[in-house]
């Protein structure tokens, strides 16, 4: 706190008073005390710029990944093998779009000091300034890919998102309660697809194995690099510092291995990594690192389906602009 001298001119002289103004350092100290005590930060609370920007980048990427993540499965809606499966994957696509809109709304509150909204976020996506998850740049060649996305990609997402249910930022943690509940159903939906194929014909079993082989590296990359030295950047230290999450990228990856490697092997599938084994001394899984140079290309929108999916999203956004205009119009 600092004291500031204030002088008011009145008839016959001046009145001199002192007022106390909280310094940025004092605000930050109080803010970190709230973080450490488990307080929830709300949208209209004071927060340091670093915290706000960390949230904006994290939540906007999460939101866009939900929206862009619906597109790989959308490709299989017309080609689902039965009406039952078609209804299931359509419902999942609708859920993912809803998650995205919910998260972009949370981001909009954080963007208010910058006079930006979700329309600006969409332009950032189209310009390549806003990233979406590496897994959603991948091809979905067969029906087994839809199962892998639901079972393993959504399973990986549940691991990271449930860790953030107690995030220090209240609006995000509350949004995640609904999202995580629905993602559990998505993972079960994907698992049911994989189980049906794994228990099917030899061709269907081979289809699952081939899909797993193609998706394995992308699944490892999903959690991000172990450190910023791997790819040149990582926000994990900031998100842990501000108690947005509690675990590192590698800790999340190890939890994924613990949960899913036994399940994958129980289906008679082979993990496409001959070096993979559990190290009893370190109590960690040892595995072959994915190609992080490929990861850097993908997040620059140079993945197998990056351009096609961005073009589809751009076309949809522009074609449906009349809906946004109609909803925002003022009735005179």
C-alpha positions, -999 to 999 in steps of 0.1 A, spaced: 0 0 0 12 35 -7 -2 68 6 -11 95 -19 -15 132 -9 -47 147 -21 -55 184 -19 -90 199 -25 -95 236 -30 -124 250 -11 -136 286 -3 -110 300 21 -82 275 15 -75 238 9 -83 205 25 -54 181 25 -61 143 29 -43 111 24 -56 80 6 -42 46 4 -37 29 -30 -28 -8 -34 3 -14 -55 4 -40 -82 29 -60 -60 4 -60 -31 -24 -71 -54 -3 -99 -67 6 -110 -32 -30 -111 -22 -40 -129 -54 -14 -156 -48 -26 -160 -13 -61 -167 -26 -46 -192 -51 -27 -210 -24 -57 -211 -1 -79 -228 -28 -101 -197 -34 -119 -196 -68 -111 -166 -90 -141 -152 -108 -142 -133 -141 -146 -98 -125 -119 -103 -99 -85 -87 -102 -60 -110 -117 -24 -105 -131 -20 -103 -168 0 -135 -169 -28 -155 -153 -54 -140 -176 -34 -148 -207 -26 -183 -195 -63 -189 -191 -72 -174 -224 -47 -195 -243 -57 -227 -225 -95 -224 -225 -97 -210 -261 -75 -239 -273 -97 -263 -254 -128 -248 -268 -116 -248 -304 -103 -284 -300 -138 -294 -290 -153 -278 -321 -125 -290 -345 -125 -324 -327 -161 -330 -338 -151 -328 -375 -131 -361 -377 -161 -381 -363 -186 -360 -384 -170 -376 -414 -183 -410 -403 -219 -399 -396 -231 -408 -431 -209 -440 -431 -217 -455 -397 -225 -492 -400 -260 -491 -385 -287 -466 -375 -279 -472 -339 -242 -463 -344 -253 -433 -366 -275 -419 -338 -247 -424 -312 -220 -406 -332 -244 -378 -341 -252 -372 -305 -214 -372 -297 -207 -346 -324 -235 -324 -310 -221 -327 -275 -186 -317 -287 -199 -286 -304 -218 -276 -273 -186 -280 -252 -168 -258 -276 -194 -230 -274 -195 -232 -236 -158 -228 -234 -156 -200 -258 -182 -182 -237 -159 -186 -207 -131 -172 -227 -151 -142 -238 -154 -130 -202 -116 -131 -199 -112 -112 -232 -134 -82 -221 -104 -60 -212 -91 -65 -248 -125 -57 -264 -124 -91 -281 -151 -118 -285 -155 -153 -299 -156 -139 -334 -121 -127 -329 -112 -162 -317 -125 -177 -348 -104 -154 -369 -74 -163 -348 -81 -199 -356 -83 -192 -393 -52 -171 -392 -32 -199 -375 -28 -179 -343 -50 -201 -322 -41 -238 -321 -62 -269 -317 -52 -303 -305 -28 -324 -326 -51 -354 -327 -78 -336 -346 -54 -329 -375 -53 -366 -382 -71 -387 -408 -100 -410 -400 -97 -437 -426 -119 -464 -411 -148 -469 -387 -122 -481 -362 -107 -446 -361 -141 -433 -347 -137 -459 -320 -101 -450 -312 -111 -413 -309 -139 -420 -285 -121 -446 -265 -85 -434 -263 -85 -397 -274 -115 -389 -252 -101 -411 -225 -69 -391 -226 -89 -359 -224 -108 -371 -194 -74 -377 -176 -64 -341 -181 -98 -325 -177 -107 -342 -144 -74 -329 -130 -87 -294 -137 -121 -298 -120 -106 -280 -91 -89 -253 -112 -84 -220 -95 -105 -202 -121 -141 -208 -111 -159 -204 -144 -136 -230 -161 -139 -255 -132 -177 -253 -133 -178 -257 -171 -156 -288 -168 -181 -305 -144 -206 -308 -172 -180 -315 -199 -163 -343 -180 -196 -360 -172 -204 -361 -209 -169 -371 -220 -173 -403 -198 -202 -413 -221 -182 -405 -251 -154 -428 -240 -178 -456 -233 -193 -450 -268 -159 -454 -283 -150 -484 -262 -182 -501 -274 -172 -496 -310 -137 -511 -304 -151 -540 -284 -176 -549 -312 -148 -548 -338 -122 -567 -316 -148 -595 -311 -157 -595 -347 -142 -609 -379 -105 -612 -385 -108 -582 -409 -124 -562 -382 -97 -571 -356 -71 -561 -382 -89 -528 -388 -86 -519 -351 -49 -529 -349 -42 -508 -380 -60 -478 -365 -41 -481 -332 -8 -483 -351 -16 -450 -369 -29 -432 -338 -3 -443 -312 22 -414 -318 -6 -389 -319 -19 -402 -286 15 -398 -270 17 -363 -283 -17 -354 -270 -4 -346 -235 23 -323 -248 61 -325 -244 77 -334 -211 94 -300 -210 96 -269 -231 131 -279 -243 115 -306 -264 95 -283 -287 105 -248 -277 74 -239 -256 52 -253 -229 27 -237 -206 26 -265 -180 47 -246 -155 24 -216 -155 -8 -237 -152 7 -256 -122 20 -223 -106 -15 -209 -107 -32 -242 -97 -52 -244 -129 -40 -280 -129 -18 -301 -106 2 -325 -128 29 -323 -155 25 -335 -191 45 -366 -184 25 -374 -153 -6 -373 -173 10 -396 -200 20 -421 -173 -16 -422 -159 -28 -429 -195 -4 -458 -198 -14 -472 -164 -51 -471 -174 -51 -481 -210 -21 -503 -218 -36 -533 -198 -70 -527 -215 -55 -526 -250 -35 -558 -244 -66 -575 -230 -82 -572 -264 -54 -590 -281 -40 -559 -296 -3 -551 -299 11 -518 -287 31 -504 -317 62 -498 -296 86 -527 -291 105 -507 -265 75 -502 -242 79 -517 -207 72 -509 -171 104 -499 -152 99 -512 -116 129 -491 -103 114 -458 -115 78 -469 -113 73 -455 -147 66 -467 -182 95 -465 -206 86 -459 -242 98 -446 -275 94 -409 -278 72 -397 -306 85 -375 -334 82 -341 -318 93 -324 -350 62 -339 -366 42 -325 -336 56 -290 -343 45 -293 -379 10 -304 -370 4 -276 -346 14 -252 -373 -15 -266 -393 6 -288 -415 -10 -321 -404 -27 -347 -427 -61 -330 -425 -53 -296 -411 -61 -276 -442 -93 -295 -451 -108 -292 -417 -99 -255 -413 -114 -249 -448 -146 -267 -437 -148 -247 -405 -142 -214 -423 -168 -222 -449 -194 -231 -423 -186 -199 -403 -189 -176 -433 -220 -194 -448 -239 -191 -415 -230 -155 -407 -266 -145 -414 -277 -165 -383 -253 -145 -361 -264 -113 -377 -300 -121 -372 -295 -130 -335 -275 -99 -328 -298 -75 -346 -316 -49 -326 -354 -49 -331 -366 -13 -335 
